[in-house]
Amino acid sequence: MKTPDSEKFACVLRAWQAHEKELLTFLLSRTDNLHAAEDLLQEVFLKSMQQGRKFCVLKNPRAWLFTVARHALIDASRLTKPITALPEHLEQEPADERHPVDELAACIVRNLPELTAEDRHIIEACDLHNQTVRSYAQTNGLTVAAAKSRLLRARKRLRECLVKNCQVRFDATGRVCCHVPRSFI
């Protein structure tokens, strides 16, 4: 006797029996690993079973099964990240050598005291402590527009200090390309 559930899955099982071997061959040709191909095949089967009655109205169940199999392959390949060993001949960077970006960060910290208290406060809050401009505005009784203007002006003044004191230069896109930190005593 047929139950509603058996009728619901009958078309899935018929399509599965007709295309299972072909799907496994396809997956095996892409993975070169029988166990991985069988795991992906099982995922395709589960997804087809989850479709239930919707699977029965598909015009081309074979095409649907292969599409799901291809997507399963893509998902599996995204999860596996190849690991490439570095050649031994590459020199390791000395641990005590500082990168230019680290030096620029030190230059920023040294130039903050040259700003007004108001400029220093908004830069420290929004740029160094990741407070949103909206949150800064609410905390300090400002409108969002006023806080944005204040932050832009403070950044401009900090930039001027960095250009003057650290000889910071910018490329065509406005990004820092190089700098020479001033010596502090």
QUIPE-V98496 format. One line per field, one symbol per residue. phi: phi as a letter, one per 40 degrees, with the letter a starting at -180 (. if undefined). psi: psi as a letter, one per 20 degrees, with the letter a starting at -180 (. if undefined). A space follows every 50 residues. Layout:
# QUIPE-V98496
phi=???
psi=???
This chain:
# QUIPE-V98496
phi=.cbdccccccccccccccbdccccccccccbfadcccccccccccccccc cfcccccccbccccccccccccccccccccbcbbcccccccccdcccccd cccccccccccdccccdcccccccccccbfcccccccccbgbcccccccc ccccccccdccccccbfcbbcccgccbaabcccbb
psi=pprhhhhhighghghghhighggggghhhhhkogggghghghgggghhhh hchhhhjphnhgggghghgghhggghhhhopqpppqqhipqqpphipqqh hhhhghhgghigiirrhgggghggghhhjkpqhggggghjkrrggggggg gggghghgggghgghjlpqqahijqphrropqpq.
